[in-house]
Amino acid sequence: MDIADWRKQIDEIDRKLVELINQRAKAAHEIGKLKSKAAMPIYEPDRERLVFSNVCKLNHGPLADADLLRVYERLIDVMRQIQKEEIAPDSAADIGATELDSQVDD
């Protein structure tokens, strides 16, 4: 395969990843609703450790576990923000704006 073929394959993989990430976001949103009703905390470190453990068990490379975990840390951060918006939309918007401001400064 040449570069164009590989890029075409990457574009198709990206299409699938976007679909799957949005499915995960939908699930996180629904969990946020349930947490809100049950007055549960958004941040659950035990659950995050379990997710990290699970994805490392599934990982067969070539991506190193540490690199995969960095991707998942960011993914979970975004999913947690979705839940914050479900539980406390006004304060989550303020937090999001503050995070954006700090990223612009970097």
N, C-alpha and C positions, 0 to 999 in steps of 0.2 A: 504494500500500500504506500501511496505517496502522502505528502502533507495534506493535500486537499481531501483525500479519503479519511485520514485521521481526524481532520477538523470536522468533517461531516459526521463522523461517529461521535465526536465530542458534542456536537450540536444536538444529536439525538439523545445522548445521555443527559445533557442539560435539560432537555424537554421533560424527560422522565423525572429527573431530580426536582424540578420545579413543581411538578404534579404531586410528587410524594411529600415534599416539604409543605405544600399547602394542605395536604391531607393531615399531616402532623399538626399544623397550625389549627385546623378545624377541631381536632381532638383536644388540643390544649385549651382552646376556647371553651369547649363543652366541659372540660374538667374545671376550668375557672368558674363556670356557672355553679357546678356542684360544690366546689370549695366555698363559694360565696354563701350558698344556702346553708352549708354545714358549719360556717364560721371557721373554716380550716385555714391554716397559713398557706401562702403561695409558695414560699421557699421550703422545700423538704429535702434536706441534705442527704438523708438515707436513700430516698428515691433517686436522687441524682447519682449517688455512688453506684446504685444498682444499674442504672442506665449505662454509666461509664463501664462498669464491669461487663455488662452484656455485650456492648459493642466491641470491646476488646476481645471477648471470646469469639465473636463472629468474624473478626478481622483476620484475613489470611494474606495481607499485603498486596501489593508492594508498599502501601502506606504504613508507616510505623505507627504503633499504638499511640505514642506521644502526639504525633501529628493528627491522628484521628480524634484524639481527645480534645485537642485545641479546636477542631471543627465543631465537635459536639458541645463544648463549653459555650461557644458563641451561639449555636443553635438553641440550646437550652435557655440562654439569656434572652433571646428573642421570644421564645415560647413563654417564659416567665413574664415578660412585658405584656404579652397578649392577655395573660391571666390577670395581671394588675389592672389592665384596662377594663376587664370584665367586672372586677370586684370594686374598683375605685377609679372610674374613668377620669375624673378631674385631676386627682393627684398623679395618676399614671401619665397623663398628658404633660403635667409639669415636670415630672422626672424625665420623660423622653426629651423634652425641650432642653433641659439642663444637660443631658448626655450629649445631645447634638451640639450644643454650644461648646462643651469641653472638647469634642472631637474637632471642631472647626479651629479651635485654638492650637491644637497639636500640630 
